[in-house]
Amino acid sequence: MGGHTIVIQKVKVFVWDSFNFDGKYDLHYWKCNPESFSFNEDDGYSNVENKDFQNFRKKYGYGNDFMVLSHPYEVEYFKIMSYDTEL
């Protein structure tokens, strides 16, 4: 069987983060409308800690850790690559 040539013309990356609500951690400042985050205390933002999520779990009986993914970001100065396979 003949091989194939794979050409990579663009690459996008994203940031992956997970929130694990075990332990005691300060999650800084959050705002619901519009949804936003800040490292500093700003008007309309509330300081959130892991204990807030732990208390929610105890009170309502549900709620888990969660994962956050950013929007894909295209790498600007990516040089086109190609390689041959034997498959």
N, CA, C and O atoms as a Maestro MAE file, in Angstrom:
{
 s_m_m2io_version
 :::
 2.0.0
}

f_m_ct {
 s_m_title
 :::
 protein
 m_atom[348] {
  # First column is atom index #
  i_m_mmod_type
  r_m_x_coord
  r_m_y_coord
  r_m_z_coord
  i_m_residue_number
  s_m_chain_name
  s_m_pdb_residue_name
  s_m_pdb_atom_name
  i_m_atomic_number
  :::
  1 25 0.824 -1.186 0.000 1 A "MET " " N  " 7
  2 3 0.000 0.000 0.000 1 A "MET " " CA " 6
  3 2 0.866 1.246 0.000 1 A "MET " " C  " 6
  4 15 1.935 1.276 0.610 1 A "MET " " O  " 8
  5 25 0.394 2.269 -0.689 2 A "GLY " " N  " 7
  6 3 1.143 3.519 -0.747 2 A "GLY " " CA " 6
  7 2 0.901 4.388 0.461 2 A "GLY " " C  " 6
  8 15 -0.085 4.222 1.179 2 A "GLY " " O  " 8
  9 25 1.806 5.313 0.678 3 A "GLY " " N  " 7
  10 3 1.683 6.228 1.819 3 A "GLY " " CA " 6
  11 2 0.858 7.451 1.477 3 A "GLY " " C  " 6
  12 15 0.340 7.587 0.368 3 A "GLY " " O  " 8
  13 25 0.749 8.322 2.437 4 A "HIS " " N  " 7
  14 3 0.029 9.576 2.273 4 A "HIS " " CA " 6
  15 2 0.927 10.723 2.713 4 A "HIS " " C  " 6
  16 15 1.824 10.550 3.538 4 A "HIS " " O  " 8
  17 25 0.671 11.881 2.155 5 A "THR " " N  " 7
  18 3 1.353 13.089 2.599 5 A "THR " " CA " 6
  19 2 0.369 13.904 3.425 5 A "THR " " C  " 6
  20 15 -0.745 14.190 2.988 5 A "THR " " O  " 8
  21 25 0.795 14.267 4.612 6 A "ILE " " N  " 7
  22 3 -0.023 15.099 5.502 6 A "ILE " " CA " 6
  23 2 0.594 16.484 5.524 6 A "ILE " " C  " 6
  24 15 1.785 16.645 5.790 6 A "ILE " " O  " 8
  25 25 -0.237 17.489 5.239 7 A "VAL " " N  " 7
  26 3 0.212 18.880 5.236 7 A "VAL " " CA " 6
  27 2 -0.544 19.625 6.328 7 A "VAL " " C  " 6
  28 15 -1.775 19.644 6.346 7 A "VAL " " O  " 8
  29 25 0.207 20.235 7.236 8 A "ILE " " N  " 7
  30 3 -0.389 21.026 8.308 8 A "ILE " " CA " 6
  31 2 -0.215 22.491 7.937 8 A "ILE " " C  " 6
  32 15 0.903 23.004 7.881 8 A "ILE " " O  " 8
  33 25 -1.342 23.156 7.685 9 A "GLN " " N  " 7
  34 3 -1.296 24.537 7.230 9 A "GLN " " CA " 6
  35 2 -1.548 25.544 8.342 9 A "GLN " " C  " 6
  36 15 -1.026 26.659 8.307 9 A "GLN " " O  " 8
  37 25 -2.347 25.153 9.327 10 A "LYS " " N  " 7
  38 3 -2.665 26.043 10.444 10 A "LYS " " CA " 6
  39 2 -2.661 25.246 11.736 10 A "LYS " " C  " 6
  40 15 -2.943 24.048 11.746 10 A "LYS " " O  " 8
  41 25 -2.338 25.925 12.817 11 A "VAL " " N  " 7
  42 3 -2.379 25.307 14.134 11 A "VAL " " CA " 6
  43 2 -3.119 26.257 15.064 11 A "VAL " " C  " 6
  44 15 -2.883 27.465 15.060 11 A "VAL " " O  " 8
  45 25 -4.023 25.689 15.864 12 A "LYS " " N  " 7
  46 3 -4.711 26.463 16.890 12 A "LYS " " CA " 6
  47 2 -4.435 25.810 18.235 12 A "LYS " " C  " 6
  48 15 -4.314 24.590 18.334 12 A "LYS " " O  " 8
  49 25 -4.339 26.632 19.258 13 A "VAL " " N  " 7
  50 3 -4.111 26.149 20.608 13 A "VAL " " CA " 6
  51 2 -5.226 26.662 21.502 13 A "VAL " " C  " 6
  52 15 -5.905 27.633 21.167 13 A "VAL " " O  " 8
  53 25 -5.411 26.007 22.640 14 A "PHE " " N  " 7
  54 3 -6.386 26.479 23.610 14 A "PHE " " CA " 6
  55 2 -5.842 26.228 25.007 14 A "PHE " " C  " 6
  56 15 -4.940 25.416 25.209 14 A "PHE " " O  " 8
  57 25 -6.410 26.938 25.954 15 A "VAL " " N  " 7
  58 3 -6.029 26.788 27.354 15 A "VAL " " CA " 6
  59 2 -7.063 25.900 28.025 15 A "VAL " " C  " 6
  60 15 -8.267 26.100 27.861 15 A "VAL " " O  " 8
  61 25 -6.589 24.923 28.778 16 A "TRP " " N  " 7
  62 3 -7.453 24.014 29.515 16 A "TRP " " CA " 6
  63 2 -7.162 24.204 30.988 16 A "TRP " " C  " 6
  64 15 -6.003 24.235 31.403 16 A "TRP " " O  " 8
  65 25 -8.208 24.329 31.771 17 A "ASP " " N  " 7
  66 3 -8.026 24.467 33.211 17 A "ASP " " CA " 6
  67 2 -9.152 23.710 33.900 17 A "ASP " " C  " 6
  68 15 -10.244 23.580 33.347 17 A "ASP " " O  " 8
  69 25 -8.899 23.223 35.075 18 A "SER " " N  " 7
  70 3 -9.954 22.540 35.816 18 A "SER " " CA " 6
  71 2 -10.054 23.161 37.200 18 A "SER " " C  " 6
  72 15 -9.057 23.583 37.786 18 A "SER " " O  " 8
  73 25 -11.260 23.207 37.700 19 A "PHE " " N  " 7
  74 3 -11.517 23.702 39.040 19 A "PHE " " CA " 6
  75 2 -11.809 22.510 39.932 19 A "PHE " " C  " 6
  76 15 -12.809 21.814 39.757 19 A "PHE " " O  " 8
  77 25 -10.936 22.287 40.876 20 A "ASN " " N  " 7
  78 3 -11.102 21.215 41.846 20 A "ASN " " CA " 6
  79 2 -11.412 21.902 43.168 20 A "ASN " " C  " 6
  80 15 -10.591 22.662 43.681 20 A "ASN " " O  " 8
  81 25 -12.594 21.640 43.723 21 A "PHE " " N  " 7
  82 3 -13.041 22.393 44.881 21 A "PHE " " CA " 6
  83 2 -12.702 21.749 46.206 21 A "PHE " " C  " 6
  84 15 -13.316 22.078 47.221 21 A "PHE " " O  " 8
  85 25 -11.734 20.832 46.229 22 A "ASP " " N  " 7
  86 3 -11.253 20.277 47.483 22 A "ASP " " CA " 6
  87 2 -10.226 21.234 48.071 22 A "ASP " " C  " 6
  88 15 -9.566 21.972 47.340 22 A "ASP " " O  " 8
  89 25 -10.096 21.218 49.369 23 A "GLY " " N  " 7
  90 3 -9.112 22.078 50.023 23 A "GLY " " CA " 6
  91 2 -9.634 23.490 50.192 23 A "GLY " " C  " 6
  92 15 -10.817 23.758 49.983 23 A "GLY " " O  " 8
  93 25 -8.742 24.388 50.572 24 A "LYS " " N  " 7
  94 3 -9.114 25.780 50.813 24 A "LYS " " CA " 6
  95 2 -8.330 26.669 49.855 24 A "LYS " " C  " 6
  96 15 -7.117 26.833 49.991 24 A "LYS " " O  " 8
  97 25 -9.038 27.241 48.883 25 A "TYR " " N  " 7
  98 3 -8.390 28.095 47.890 25 A "TYR " " CA " 6
  99 2 -9.257 29.305 47.611 25 A "TYR " " C  " 6
  100 15 -10.484 29.213 47.565 25 A "TYR " " O  " 8
  101 25 -8.614 30.419 47.429 26 A "ASP " " N  " 7
  102 3 -9.297 31.648 47.027 26 A "ASP " " CA " 6
  103 2 -9.378 31.644 45.500 26 A "ASP " " C  " 6
  104 15 -8.358 31.519 44.822 26 A "ASP " " O  " 8
  105 25 -10.581 31.778 44.967 27 A "LEU " " N  " 7
  106 3 -10.781 31.786 43.510 27 A "LEU " " CA " 6
  107 2 -10.911 33.204 42.969 27 A "LEU " " C  " 6
  108 15 -11.312 33.405 41.822 27 A "LEU " " O  " 8
  109 25 -10.573 34.178 43.793 28 A "HIS " " N  " 7
  110 3 -10.556 35.604 43.459 28 A "HIS " " CA " 6
  111 2 -11.974 36.138 43.254 28 A "HIS " " C  " 6
  112 15 -12.887 35.719 43.965 28 A "HIS " " O  " 8
  113 25 -12.178 37.031 42.326 29 A "TYR " " N  " 7
  114 3 -13.424 37.793 42.243 29 A "TYR " " CA " 6
  115 2 -14.183 37.468 40.961 29 A "TYR " " C  " 6
  116 15 -13.614 37.438 39.870 29 A "TYR " " O  " 8
  117 25 -15.483 37.226 41.122 30 A "TRP " " N  " 7
  118 3 -16.341 36.831 40.005 30 A "TRP " " CA " 6
  119 2 -17.574 37.718 39.965 30 A "TRP " " C  " 6
  120 15 -18.026 38.241 40.983 30 A "TRP " " O  " 8
  121 25 -18.102 37.869 38.760 31 A "LYS " " N  " 7
  122 3 -19.315 38.658 38.539 31 A "LYS " " CA " 6
  123 2 -20.219 37.853 37.621 31 A "LYS " " C  " 6
  124 15 -19.746 37.235 36.667 31 A "LYS " " O  " 8
  125 25 -21.522 37.856 37.903 32 A "CYS " " N  " 7
  126 3 -22.454 37.023 37.127 32 A "CYS " " CA " 6
  127 2 -22.975 37.697 35.870 32 A "CYS " " C  " 6
  128 15 -23.188 37.025 34.861 32 A "CYS " " O  " 8
  129 25 -23.186 39.003 35.904 33 A "ASN " " N  " 7
  130 3 -23.807 39.643 34.744 33 A "ASN " " CA " 6
  131 2 -23.092 40.941 34.410 33 A "ASN " " C  " 6
  132 15 -23.245 41.910 35.154 33 A "ASN " " O  " 8
  133 25 -22.333 41.015 33.352 34 A "PRO " " N  " 7
  134 3 -21.950 39.893 32.493 34 A "PRO " " CA " 6
  135 2 -20.919 39.019 33.213 34 A "PRO " " C  " 6
  136 15 -20.213 39.476 34.112 34 A "PRO " " O  " 8
  137 25 -20.852 37.778 32.805 35 A "GLU " " N  " 7
  138 3 -19.924 36.839 33.443 35 A "GLU " " CA " 6
  139 2 -18.499 37.296 33.222 35 A "GLU " " C  " 6
  140 15 -18.053 37.443 32.085 35 A "GLU " " O  " 8
  141 25 -17.780 37.521 34.324 36 A "SER " " N  " 7
  142 3 -16.391 37.952 34.202 36 A "SER " " CA " 6
  143 2 -15.640 37.620 35.486 36 A "SER " " C  " 6
  144 15 -16.231 37.259 36.503 36 A "SER " " O  " 8
  145 25 -14.330 37.753 35.407 37 A "PHE " " N  " 7
  146 3 -13.412 37.367 36.470 37 A "PHE " " CA " 6
  147 2 -12.394 38.478 36.661 37 A "PHE " " C  " 6
  148 15 -12.039 39.171 35.708 37 A "PHE " " O  " 8
  149 25 -11.923 38.651 37.893 38 A "SER " " N  " 7
  150 3 -10.884 39.633 38.172 38 A "SER " " CA " 6
  151 2 -9.986 39.115 39.295 38 A "SER " " C  " 6
  152 15 -10.454 38.421 40.198 38 A "SER " " O  " 8
  153 25 -8.717 39.447 39.239 39 A "PHE " " N  " 7
  154 3 -7.811 39.128 40.337 39 A "PHE " " CA " 6
  155 2 -7.960 40.144 41.472 39 A "PHE " " C  " 6
  156 15 -7.556 39.884 42.605 39 A "PHE " " O  " 8
  157 25 -8.542 41.296 41.157 40 A "ASN " " N  " 7
  158 3 -8.670 42.367 42.133 40 A "ASN " " CA " 6
  159 2 -10.139 42.613 42.467 40 A "ASN " " C  " 6
  160 15 -11.023 42.333 41.656 40 A "ASN " " O  " 8
  161 25 -10.388 43.129 43.647 41 A "GLU " " N  " 7
  162 3 -11.755 43.455 44.049 41 A "GLU " " CA " 6
  163 2 -12.228 44.673 43.260 41 A "GLU " " C  " 6
  164 15 -11.651 45.755 43.368 41 A "GLU " " O  " 8
  165 25 -13.279 44.489 42.469 42 A "ASP " " N  " 7
  166 3 -13.852 45.568 41.672 42 A "ASP " " CA " 6
  167 2 -15.332 45.692 42.003 42 A "ASP " " C  " 6
  168 15 -15.921 44.769 42.565 42 A "ASP " " O  " 8
  169 25 -15.926 46.801 41.665 43 A "ASP " " N  " 7
  170 3 -17.340 47.036 41.929 43 A "ASP " " CA " 6
  171 2 -18.213 45.975 41.256 43 A "ASP " " C  " 6
  172 15 -18.081 45.726 40.058 43 A "ASP " " O  " 8
  173 25 -19.094 45.360 42.024 44 A "GLY " " N  " 7
  174 3 -20.003 44.353 41.488 44 A "GLY " " CA " 6
  175 2 -19.451 42.941 41.487 44 A "GLY " " C  " 6
  176 15 -20.162 42.004 41.124 44 A "GLY " " O  " 8
  177 25 -18.204 42.770 41.883 45 A "TYR " " N  " 7
  178 3 -17.580 41.446 41.923 45 A "TYR " " CA " 6
  179 2 -17.663 40.882 43.335 45 A "TYR " " C  " 6
  180 15 -17.627 41.630 44.313 45 A "TYR " " O  " 8
  181 25 -17.775 39.560 43.438 46 A "SER " " N  " 7
  182 3 -17.812 38.880 44.737 46 A "SER " " CA " 6
  183 2 -16.605 37.971 44.868 46 A "SER " " C  " 6
  184 15 -16.220 37.287 43.919 46 A "SER " " O  " 8
  185 25 -16.013 37.970 46.056 47 A "ASN " " N  " 7
  186 3 -14.901 37.061 46.310 47 A "ASN " " CA " 6
  187 2 -15.454 35.644 46.462 47 A "ASN " " C  " 6
  188 15 -16.404 35.424 47.214 47 A "ASN " " O  " 8
  189 25 -14.866 34.695 45.757 48 A "VAL " " N  " 7
  190 3 -15.342 33.306 45.771 48 A "VAL " " CA " 6
  191 2 -14.203 32.407 46.243 48 A "VAL " " C  " 6
  192 15 -13.057 32.555 45.818 48 A "VAL " " O  " 8
  193 25 -14.541 31.472 47.131 49 A "GLU " " N  " 7
  194 3 -13.568 30.501 47.626 49 A "GLU " " CA " 6
  195 2 -14.123 29.099 47.434 49 A "GLU " " C  " 6
  196 15 -15.318 28.925 47.193 49 A "GLU " " O  " 8
  197 25 -13.264 28.110 47.540 50 A "ASN " " N  " 7
  198 3 -13.709 26.719 47.415 50 A "ASN " " CA " 6
  199 2 -14.844 26.395 48.381 50 A "ASN " " C  " 6
  200 15 -15.741 25.621 48.046 50 A "ASN " " O  " 8
  201 25 -14.811 26.981 49.576 51 A "LYS " " N  " 7
  202 3 -15.853 26.670 50.564 51 A "LYS " " CA " 6
  203 2 -17.243 27.052 50.058 51 A "LYS " " C  " 6
  204 15 -18.231 26.443 50.468 51 A "LYS " " O  " 8
  205 25 -17.339 28.054 49.168 52 A "ASP " " N  " 7
  206 3 -18.641 28.422 48.604 52 A "ASP " " CA " 6
  207 2 -19.215 27.277 47.776 52 A "ASP " " C  " 6
  208 15 -20.410 26.990 47.851 52 A "ASP " " O  " 8
  209 25 -18.368 26.629 46.991 53 A "PHE " " N  " 7
  210 3 -18.820 25.493 46.184 53 A "PHE " " CA " 6
  211 2 -19.080 24.267 47.056 53 A "PHE " " C  " 6
  212 15 -20.016 23.508 46.805 53 A "PHE " " O  " 8
  213 25 -18.252 24.077 48.078 54 A "GLN " " N  " 7
  214 3 -18.467 22.950 48.990 54 A "GLN " " CA " 6
  215 2 -19.795 23.105 49.734 54 A "GLN " " C  " 6
  216 15 -20.520 22.126 49.908 54 A "GLN " " O  " 8
  217 25 -20.123 24.328 50.175 55 A "ASN " " N  " 7
  218 3 -21.394 24.584 50.857 55 A "ASN " " CA " 6
  219 2 -22.576 24.364 49.910 55 A "ASN " " C  " 6
  220 15 -23.613 23.845 50.324 55 A "ASN " " O  " 8
  221 25 -22.425 24.751 48.653 56 A "PHE " " N  " 7
  222 3 -23.484 24.523 47.665 56 A "PHE " " CA " 6
  223 2 -23.747 23.024 47.515 56 A "PHE " " C  " 6
  224 15 -24.901 22.595 47.490 56 A "PHE " " O  " 8
  225 25 -22.678 22.225 47.416 57 A "ARG " " N  " 7
  226 3 -22.825 20.767 47.296 57 A "ARG " " CA " 6
  227 2 -23.584 20.187 48.489 57 A "ARG " " C  " 6
  228 15 -24.487 19.365 48.330 57 A "ARG " " O  " 8
  229 25 -23.196 20.632 49.689 58 A "LYS " " N  " 7
  230 3 -23.853 20.122 50.904 58 A "LYS " " CA " 6
  231 2 -25.328 20.504 50.929 58 A "LYS " " C  " 6
  232 15 -26.176 19.684 51.282 58 A "LYS " " O  " 8
  233 25 -25.634 21.732 50.560 59 A "LYS " " N  " 7
  234 3 -27.013 22.233 50.643 59 A "LYS " " CA " 6
  235 2 -27.926 21.587 49.599 59 A "LYS " " C  " 6
  236 15 -29.055 21.210 49.913 59 A "LYS " " O  " 8
  237 25 -27.442 21.455 48.352 60 A "TYR " " N  " 7
  238 3 -28.304 21.007 47.256 60 A "TYR " " CA " 6
  239 2 -28.064 19.563 46.830 60 A "TYR " " C  " 6
  240 15 -28.860 19.008 46.073 60 A "TYR " " O  " 8
  241 25 -26.992 18.952 47.296 61 A "GLY " " N  " 7
  242 3 -26.738 17.551 46.976 61 A "GLY " " CA " 6
  243 2 -26.184 17.299 45.587 61 A "GLY " " C  " 6
  244 15 -26.138 16.151 45.144 61 A "GLY " " O  " 8
  245 25 -25.768 18.328 44.901 62 A "TYR " " N  " 7
  246 3 -25.114 18.129 43.606 62 A "TYR " " CA " 6
  247 2 -24.147 19.279 43.339 62 A "TYR " " C  " 6
  248 15 -24.096 20.259 44.083 62 A "TYR " " O  " 8
  249 25 -23.392 19.136 42.272 63 A "GLY " " N  " 7
  250 3 -22.358 20.106 41.927 63 A "GLY " " CA " 6
  251 2 -21.012 19.415 41.955 63 A "GLY " " C  " 6
  252 15 -20.642 18.804 42.957 63 A "GLY " " O  " 8
  253 25 -20.296 19.505 40.882 64 A "ASN " " N  " 7
  254 3 -19.008 18.815 40.760 64 A "ASN " " CA " 6
  255 2 -17.922 19.794 40.364 64 A "ASN " " C  " 6
  256 15 -18.184 20.960 40.072 64 A "ASN " " O  " 8
  257 25 -16.699 19.294 40.359 65 A "ASP " " N  " 7
  258 3 -15.598 20.057 39.795 65 A "ASP " " CA " 6
  259 2 -15.916 20.260 38.320 65 A "ASP " " C  " 6
  260 15 -16.721 19.519 37.756 65 A "ASP " " O  " 8
  261 25 -15.299 21.247 37.693 66 A "PHE " " N  " 7
  262 3 -15.577 21.440 36.278 66 A "PHE " " CA " 6
  263 2 -14.334 21.882 35.529 66 A "PHE " " C  " 6
  264 15 -13.336 22.303 36.115 66 A "PHE " " O  " 8
  265 25 -14.431 21.772 34.222 67 A "MET " " N  " 7
  266 3 -13.318 22.069 33.333 67 A "MET " " CA " 6
  267 2 -13.665 23.298 32.499 67 A "MET " " C  " 6
  268 15 -14.815 23.474 32.094 67 A "MET " " O  " 8
  269 25 -12.687 24.134 32.248 68 A "VAL " " N  " 7
  270 3 -12.873 25.333 31.444 68 A "VAL " " CA " 6
  271 2 -11.908 25.268 30.265 68 A "VAL " " C  " 6
  272 15 -10.717 25.008 30.436 68 A "VAL " " O  " 8
  273 25 -12.440 25.507 29.069 69 A "LEU " " N  " 7
  274 3 -11.614 25.564 27.864 69 A "LEU " " CA " 6
  275 2 -11.747 26.946 27.239 69 A "LEU " " C  " 6
  276 15 -12.850 27.485 27.140 69 A "LEU " " O  " 8
  277 25 -10.635 27.511 26.823 70 A "SER " " N  " 7
  278 3 -10.693 28.804 26.147 70 A "SER " " CA " 6
  279 2 -11.123 28.607 24.695 70 A "SER " " C  " 6
  280 15 -11.216 27.480 24.209 70 A "SER " " O  " 8
  281 25 -11.379 29.708 24.021 71 A "HIS " " N  " 7
  282 3 -11.618 29.639 22.584 71 A "HIS " " CA " 6
  283 2 -10.294 29.297 21.907 71 A "HIS " " C  " 6
  284 15 -9.238 29.711 22.387 71 A "HIS " " O  " 8
  285 25 -10.327 28.551 20.801 72 A "PRO " " N  " 7
  286 3 -9.074 28.262 20.081 72 A "PRO " " CA " 6
  287 2 -8.423 29.548 19.580 72 A "PRO " " C  " 6
  288 15 -9.102 30.463 19.114 72 A "PRO " " O  " 8
  289 25 -7.119 29.599 19.684 73 A "TYR " " N  " 7
  290 3 -6.332 30.748 19.240 73 A "TYR " " CA " 6
  291 2 -5.384 30.282 18.151 73 A "TYR " " C  " 6
  292 15 -4.588 29.366 18.360 73 A "TYR " " O  " 8
  293 25 -5.472 30.915 16.988 74 A "GLU " " N  " 7
  294 3 -4.623 30.511 15.863 74 A "GLU " " CA " 6
  295 2 -3.198 31.029 16.057 74 A "GLU " " C  " 6
  296 15 -2.990 32.206 16.351 74 A "GLU " " O  " 8
  297 25 -2.227 30.138 15.890 75 A "VAL " " N  " 7
  298 3 -0.815 30.502 15.985 75 A "VAL " " CA " 6
  299 2 -0.482 31.344 14.755 75 A "VAL " " C  " 6
  300 15 -0.656 30.891 13.624 75 A "VAL " " O  " 8
  301 25 -0.008 32.560 14.975 76 A "GLU " " N  " 7
  302 3 0.167 33.513 13.868 76 A "GLU " " CA " 6
  303 2 1.322 33.173 12.929 76 A "GLU " " C  " 6
  304 15 1.155 33.222 11.710 76 A "GLU " " O  " 8
  305 25 2.457 32.838 13.459 77 A "TYR " " N  " 7
  306 3 3.644 32.672 12.619 77 A "TYR " " CA " 6
  307 2 4.005 31.205 12.477 77 A "TYR " " C  " 6
  308 15 5.151 30.809 12.692 77 A "TYR " " O  " 8
  309 25 3.021 30.408 12.115 78 A "PHE " " N  " 7
  310 3 3.239 28.978 11.965 78 A "PHE " " CA " 6
  311 2 3.744 28.687 10.554 78 A "PHE " " C  " 6
  312 15 3.142 29.130 9.576 78 A "PHE " " O  " 8
  313 25 4.837 27.952 10.446 79 A "LYS " " N  " 7
  314 3 5.402 27.573 9.153 79 A "LYS " " CA " 6
  315 2 4.748 26.252 8.717 79 A "LYS " " C  " 6
  316 15 4.726 25.285 9.478 79 A "LYS " " O  " 8
  317 25 4.221 26.221 7.498 80 A "ILE " " N  " 7
  318 3 3.565 25.017 6.987 80 A "ILE " " CA " 6
  319 2 4.513 23.825 7.067 80 A "ILE " " C  " 6
  320 15 5.694 23.924 6.735 80 A "ILE " " O  " 8
  321 25 3.968 22.697 7.516 81 A "MET " " N  " 7
  322 3 4.751 21.470 7.674 81 A "MET " " CA " 6
  323 2 4.104 20.365 6.865 81 A "MET " " C  " 6
  324 15 2.886 20.349 6.685 81 A "MET " " O  " 8
  325 25 4.908 19.449 6.382 82 A "SER " " N  " 7
  326 3 4.348 18.261 5.729 82 A "SER " " CA " 6
  327 2 5.249 17.065 6.040 82 A "SER " " C  " 6
  328 15 6.458 17.191 6.236 82 A "SER " " O  " 8
  329 25 4.604 15.913 6.075 83 A "TYR " " N  " 7
  330 3 5.373 14.701 6.256 83 A "TYR " " CA " 6
  331 2 4.655 13.547 5.586 83 A "TYR " " C  " 6
  332 15 3.439 13.578 5.395 83 A "TYR " " O  " 8
  333 25 5.420 12.532 5.233 84 A "ASP " " N  " 7
  334 3 4.894 11.361 4.544 84 A "ASP " " CA " 6
  335 2 4.698 10.222 5.515 84 A "ASP " " C  " 6
  336 15 5.475 10.044 6.453 84 A "ASP " " O  " 8
  337 25 3.641 9.443 5.279 85 A "THR " " N  " 7
  338 3 3.360 8.275 6.093 85 A "THR " " CA " 6
  339 2 3.546 7.021 5.267 85 A "THR " " C  " 6
  340 15 3.673 7.080 4.044 85 A "THR " " O  " 8
  341 25 3.562 5.907 5.934 86 A "GLU " " N  " 7
  342 3 3.634 4.626 5.223 86 A "GLU " " CA " 6
  343 2 2.305 3.921 5.265 86 A "GLU " " C  " 6
  344 15 2.204 2.786 4.799 86 A "GLU " " O  " 8
  345 25 1.288 4.544 5.800 87 A "LEU " " N  " 7
  346 3 -0.039 3.925 5.913 87 A "LEU " " CA " 6
  347 2 -0.857 4.115 4.653 87 A "LEU " " C  " 6
  348 15 -1.997 3.656 4.582 87 A "LEU " " O  " 8
  :::
 }
 m_bond[347] {
  # First column is bond index #
  i_m_from
  i_m_to
  i_m_order
  :::
  1 1 2 1
  2 2 3 1
  3 3 4 2
  4 3 5 1
  5 5 6 1
  6 6 7 1
  7 7 8 2
  8 7 9 1
  9 9 10 1
  10 10 11 1
  11 11 12 2
  12 11 13 1
  13 13 14 1
  14 14 15 1
  15 15 16 2
  16 15 17 1
  17 17 18 1
  18 18 19 1
  19 19 20 2
  20 19 21 1
  21 21 22 1
  22 22 23 1
  23 23 24 2
  24 23 25 1
  25 25 26 1
  26 26 27 1
  27 27 28 2
  28 27 29 1
  29 29 30 1
  30 30 31 1
  31 31 32 2
  32 31 33 1
  33 33 34 1
  34 34 35 1
  35 35 36 2
  36 35 37 1
  37 37 38 1
  38 38 39 1
  39 39 40 2
  40 39 41 1
  41 41 42 1
  42 42 43 1
  43 43 44 2
  44 43 45 1
  45 45 46 1
  46 46 47 1
  47 47 48 2
  48 47 49 1
  49 49 50 1
  50 50 51 1
  51 51 52 2
  52 51 53 1
  53 53 54 1
  54 54 55 1
  55 55 56 2
  56 55 57 1
  57 57 58 1
  58 58 59 1
  59 59 60 2
  60 59 61 1
  61 61 62 1
  62 62 63 1
  63 63 64 2
  64 63 65 1
  65 65 66 1
  66 66 67 1
  67 67 68 2
  68 67 69 1
  69 69 70 1
  70 70 71 1
  71 71 72 2
  72 71 73 1
  73 73 74 1
  74 74 75 1
  75 75 76 2
  76 75 77 1
  77 77 78 1
  78 78 79 1
  79 79 80 2
  80 79 81 1
  81 81 82 1
  82 82 83 1
  83 83 84 2
  84 83 85 1
  85 85 86 1
  86 86 87 1
  87 87 88 2
  88 87 89 1
  89 89 90 1
  90 90 91 1
  91 91 92 2
  92 91 93 1
  93 93 94 1
  94 94 95 1
  95 95 96 2
  96 95 97 1
  97 97 98 1
  98 98 99 1
  99 99 100 2
  100 99 101 1
  101 101 102 1
  102 102 103 1
  103 103 104 2
  104 103 105 1
  105 105 106 1
  106 106 107 1
  107 107 108 2
  108 107 109 1
  109 109 110 1
  110 110 111 1
  111 111 112 2
  112 111 113 1
  113 113 114 1
  114 114 115 1
  115 115 116 2
  116 115 117 1
  117 117 118 1
  118 118 119 1
  119 119 120 2
  120 119 121 1
  121 121 122 1
  122 122 123 1
  123 123 124 2
  124 123 125 1
  125 125 126 1
  126 126 127 1
  127 127 128 2
  128 127 129 1
  129 129 130 1
  130 130 131 1
  131 131 132 2
  132 131 133 1
  133 133 134 1
  134 134 135 1
  135 135 136 2
  136 135 137 1
  137 137 138 1
  138 138 139 1
  139 139 140 2
  140 139 141 1
  141 141 142 1
  142 142 143 1
  143 143 144 2
  144 143 145 1
  145 145 146 1
  146 146 147 1
  147 147 148 2
  148 147 149 1
  149 149 150 1
  150 150 151 1
  151 151 152 2
  152 151 153 1
  153 153 154 1
  154 154 155 1
  155 155 156 2
  156 155 157 1
  157 157 158 1
  158 158 159 1
  159 159 160 2
  160 159 161 1
  161 161 162 1
  162 162 163 1
  163 163 164 2
  164 163 165 1
  165 165 166 1
  166 166 167 1
  167 167 168 2
  168 167 169 1
  169 169 170 1
  170 170 171 1
  171 171 172 2
  172 171 173 1
  173 173 174 1
  174 174 175 1
  175 175 176 2
  176 175 177 1
  177 177 178 1
  178 178 179 1
  179 179 180 2
  180 179 181 1
  181 181 182 1
  182 182 183 1
  183 183 184 2
  184 183 185 1
  185 185 186 1
  186 186 187 1
  187 187 188 2
  188 187 189 1
  189 189 190 1
  190 190 191 1
  191 191 192 2
  192 191 193 1
  193 193 194 1
  194 194 195 1
  195 195 196 2
  196 195 197 1
  197 197 198 1
  198 198 199 1
  199 199 200 2
  200 199 201 1
  201 201 202 1
  202 202 203 1
  203 203 204 2
  204 203 205 1
  205 205 206 1
  206 206 207 1
  207 207 208 2
  208 207 209 1
  209 209 210 1
  210 210 211 1
  211 211 212 2
  212 211 213 1
  213 213 214 1
  214 214 215 1
  215 215 216 2
  216 215 217 1
  217 217 218 1
  218 218 219 1
  219 219 220 2
  220 219 221 1
  221 221 222 1
  222 222 223 1
  223 223 224 2
  224 223 225 1
  225 225 226 1
  226 226 227 1
  227 227 228 2
  228 227 229 1
  229 229 230 1
  230 230 231 1
  231 231 232 2
  232 231 233 1
  233 233 234 1
  234 234 235 1
  235 235 236 2
  236 235 237 1
  237 237 238 1
  238 238 239 1
  239 239 240 2
  240 239 241 1
  241 241 242 1
  242 242 243 1
  243 243 244 2
  244 243 245 1
  245 245 246 1
  246 246 247 1
  247 247 248 2
  248 247 249 1
  249 249 250 1
  250 250 251 1
  251 251 252 2
  252 251 253 1
  253 253 254 1
  254 254 255 1
  255 255 256 2
  256 255 257 1
  257 257 258 1
  258 258 259 1
  259 259 260 2
  260 259 261 1
  261 261 262 1
  262 262 263 1
  263 263 264 2
  264 263 265 1
  265 265 266 1
  266 266 267 1
  267 267 268 2
  268 267 269 1
  269 269 270 1
  270 270 271 1
  271 271 272 2
  272 271 273 1
  273 273 274 1
  274 274 275 1
  275 275 276 2
  276 275 277 1
  277 277 278 1
  278 278 279 1
  279 279 280 2
  280 279 281 1
  281 281 282 1
  282 282 283 1
  283 283 284 2
  284 283 285 1
  285 285 286 1
  286 286 287 1
  287 287 288 2
  288 287 289 1
  289 289 290 1
  290 290 291 1
  291 291 292 2
  292 291 293 1
  293 293 294 1
  294 294 295 1
  295 295 296 2
  296 295 297 1
  297 297 298 1
  298 298 299 1
  299 299 300 2
  300 299 301 1
  301 301 302 1
  302 302 303 1
  303 303 304 2
  304 303 305 1
  305 305 306 1
  306 306 307 1
  307 307 308 2
  308 307 309 1
  309 309 310 1
  310 310 311 1
  311 311 312 2
  312 311 313 1
  313 313 314 1
  314 314 315 1
  315 315 316 2
  316 315 317 1
  317 317 318 1
  318 318 319 1
  319 319 320 2
  320 319 321 1
  321 321 322 1
  322 322 323 1
  323 323 324 2
  324 323 325 1
  325 325 326 1
  326 326 327 1
  327 327 328 2
  328 327 329 1
  329 329 330 1
  330 330 331 1
  331 331 332 2
  332 331 333 1
  333 333 334 1
  334 334 335 1
  335 335 336 2
  336 335 337 1
  337 337 338 1
  338 338 339 1
  339 339 340 2
  340 339 341 1
  341 341 342 1
  342 342 343 1
  343 343 344 2
  344 343 345 1
  345 345 346 1
  346 346 347 1
  347 347 348 2
  :::
 }
}
